[in-house]
Structure formats: C-alpha cells, structure tokens
Amino acid sequence: MGRLPITANISGHIYGPVEDVGNVLGEVGLKPVPSVVLTGEYDNKTVNLKATPGAADKFGLNSMMIHAFSPKKQPPGRAPTGTWKFQPEPGFTVNNGPLGQSAAFSGFTKPGLFVCILDSSSKNWVVYNANQ
C-alpha cells in the first residue's frame, strides 16, 4: 500500500493532509487552504471526509484531489477493482444526498481521480471522478 501526500508552504499557508502522513486516507480533512492532493493504492476504500473547523474562513471553498490506484501492478492501468466510498461527518452531505449518506464509485476502467469540493455554507461535499 503506497500513499503520497503533497505538502507545501506557500505564502504562509500549509497545503497538505490534516493527519499524520502515515494515515492520510483514514480521515481526510482540510487545513485552511484551498487544495490538497493525495494518492491512495486501494481496490476498496472508504474515505471519511472531515471539514476542519476554520478551513473555509479564508477561501470559502476548499478542495482536494485523490488519485485512486489499484495496489495490483498489472493492467488494465491499475484501475481499482472495487468500490471507493466517500463518507461525510455527521451534519454534512455528499452530492446533496441525505445527511450522513456516503457517495460510492465503482466500475473503474482506469485509475480514479476524485475531486472533492467542500461548500461550507451548505455543509455539502461535491465529489466526482474526473477520470471517467
């Protein structure tokens, strides 16, 4: 299992995962910055989305991208063979669904590229696979 968080300090703002680098896809939150990029090698994964208090104060919207690869090295192109789920924390929605309900993605034909955007005013995460 490999994970590659990308972290940087740009003009005094930290870009990167909230948690320890060794557990970046356990619970994914946002520091007060507009973008985070993560990579996960899983066929099946539940990503727990967390809105870090104060993260949206400066920018209004927060986003992150997650590159999803199968841990298997053979073709077809390391596409995950199972399901990736995105679970919001209590009080939040994903893709304007019911409170607390996850969004699930499967049937990959190539690696996933999930874009996750938090609209803090509506407490809704917009999650989609940009690599379909």
Order of alpha helices (4+ residues) and beta strands (2+ residues): beta-beta-beta-beta-beta-beta-beta-beta-beta-beta-beta
